[in-house]
Amino acid sequence: MKYYYTEVVVNPDSGYRDPAKLDNGELVSAIGDLVGGVNVLTMDESIPANGRYVLACPDEQPTLDGWDEKTAEEVNVDYPGLVGG
């Protein structure tokens, strides 16, 4: 399992909040780049702008531009008990 922090964008087509990626310096939806089995563990609305998603991803998920890969321990420092708790 891999863990990522991603920025959040509002999808203009659906109106939903999507995990974001960087594309030529611009934040865009990463929905089309997600493999099956990606889970949103939490959405932290205290982060400026649109918030931050904490994702748990299968090992097959490639790291996308703008994503910050974290260990389970690092996630638990920021969000106590979120992983394995």
LINHU-V178627 format. One record per residue. N is the residue number from 1. PHI is phi in whole degrees, -180 to 180 (* if undefined). OMEGA is omega as a letter, one per 40 degrees, with the letter a starting at -180 (none if undefined). Layout:
N|PHI|OMEGA, N|PHI|OMEGA
This chain:
1|*|i, 2|-116|a, 3|-124|a, 4|-137|i, 5|-102|i, 6|-131|i, 7|-73|a, 8|-122|i, 9|-126|i, 10|-90|a, 11|-70|a, 12|-66|a, 13|-80|a, 14|-102|a, 15|82|i, 16|-81|i, 17|-86|a, 18|-116|i, 19|-61|a, 20|-104|i, 21|-137|i, 22|-91|i, 23|-134|a, 24|53|i, 25|82|a, 26|-113|i, 27|-78|i, 28|-136|i, 29|-63|i, 30|-104|a, 31|-53|a, 32|-69|a, 33|-104|a, 34|-87|i, 35|-84|i, 36|-64|i, 37|95|i, 38|-77|i, 39|-121|i, 40|-85|i, 41|-81|i, 42|-165|i, 43|-122|a, 44|-92|a, 45|-82|i, 46|-79|i, 47|-78|a, 48|-55|a, 49|73|a, 50|-99|i, 51|102|a, 52|-140|i, 53|-92|i, 54|-110|a, 55|-108|i, 56|-109|a, 57|-127|i, 58|-63|a, 59|-59|a, 60|-73|a, 61|-71|i, 62|-73|i, 63|-75|a, 64|-97|i, 65|-56|i, 66|93|i, 67|-86|a, 68|-112|a, 69|-74|a, 70|-130|i, 71|-87|i, 72|-59|i, 73|-64|i, 74|-65|i, 75|-61|a, 76|-68|i, 77|-68|a, 78|-78|a, 79|-134|a, 80|-52|i, 81|78|a, 82|-66|i, 83|-103|i, 84|73|a, 85|-119|none
